[in-house]
Each structure stands twice: as structure tokens, then as C-alpha cells.
Amino acid sequence: MSCVHQVDIKLMITYGWQDNRTMSTSLTTCEWKKVFYEKMEVAKPADSWELIIDPALKPNELGPGWKQYLEQHASGRFHCSWCWHTWQSANVVILFHMHLDRAQRVGSVRMRVFKQLCYQCGTSRLDESSMLEENIEGLVDNLITSLREQCYDEDGGQYRIHVASRPDSGLHRSEFCEACQEGIVHWKPSEKLLEEDAAYTDASKKKGQAGFISSFFSFRWCLFWGALCLVIVYLQFFRGRSGFL
């Protein structure tokens, strides 16, 4: 059953504030799967991978052959289902467990996005985050980098430090964080790492621009020399005909 159909069914059996919350959660899940499948089709087209949302996933509890990747600085927006308070967090924790059956060329990723408590009303209800597609794409890129390193023994490339591109939203309050309560310790990227990440992004953009300019001028030089050769051939042909006449 497609994600859209799942959303429709959930909307029909819920009511009130649950409608928006269910729809938001389902659509976010669909975005994760959509982006993951599209990028894996490009990264590893010969293998079949699945993405499973598992709210019961535990850090460092791995079965034989399973690998772990932990994203600690994802950006997400939370909506309290009790008092309607909303807040932005730059410390959303996402846990991934990954397994690849090399013989069958089939892989599986289990994923858990940790929740947060509303600090405004103090309710004990944990709320889920929603994310923009552009943020999900960057996080999936990091996941695929880890997949390539841990499951394929390849050089996956450089990880993106997502916290580097946005201002700090303040101190992280561990008492309201589900991940912290389960023993996951947040690390803060050093200024050096943030500078390197920003420099890497700028260098990539400049490299792309330089490549475009270089290609453009190379194309113009090819046209110039091609036209010059045609003129020389024409002149030689014209002089030959003049001598013959």
C-alpha cells in the first residue's frame, strides 16, 4: 500500500487535533522513504534496499552483521499535541541500523527519530518532529555515506555537519530529550569542524563554477580554431582554383 493511501486511511479513522498530527507524521515518513529509495537507486542500482521506521530501535543493540549510524544534529520542528506550542531544534537525534546481505544483494535500514517533550506545558507526551525535504536529503546523504563505508568497505566521502548552516537555537535541554534519557550523549562540533565544513561547501561551489567557466572557454576556443581551419582550407582551395584558371 502506498504512503498516500496510508495517510488517507489514518485521516478517516482519527479526529480533531489528531488529524493534523497523523498526517504530518505520515507525510514525513513518506518523504524519508521517497528520498532514500531515489538516492539508493543512484548510489547502488544493483542492490535492493528497504527503509523501515522502528520506534523501538535501541542504540548499540545490534544483531549479527548489523551496523549502526547515529545522526545527532538534525534540524526539525516539533508541535506539542497538548498545548499547540511549536519549537525548532537543531539537536534531533536519528538512529540507523543497517544490514547488507552481499550474497542476495539485499539491504535493510531500520530508523528511529527520537522525540522531545514540550517544555512549555510540561506534559509527559513525547512529540515527533517534522522536517523539510531539503533537510531529509542531506541526512540521507550522510546515511548513504555511512552505508558505503560500513556495508561496502568503500570511501563514502565527507559527512555534512548540518548544525553548521544555521544559528544555534540555545542550550540543549536534556531533560526534555528522549535520546538523552536513553543515554545518548550529544557532541558539539568544534569551531574547526564547522569552518572546515563551510570551507568544503564553498570550495565545492567554486569548483563547480570554475569547471563551468573552463568548459565554456574551451568550447569557445574549439569554435575559434575550427573556424580558422575552415578559412585556411577555403583560401587554399580558392588559390588553387585561381592558379588552375
Secondary structure by P-SEA (a helix, b strand, c coil): ccaaaaaaaaaaacccaaaaaaaaaaaaaaaaaaaaaaaaaaacccbbbbbbbbcccccccccccbbbbbbcccccccccccccccccccbbbbbbbbbbcccccbbbbbbbbbbbccccccccbbbbbbbcaaaaaaaaaaaaaaaaacccccccccccccccccccccccccccccccccbbbbbbbcaaaaaaaaaaaaaaaaaaaaaaaaaaaaaaaaaaaaaaaaaaaaaaaaaaaaaac
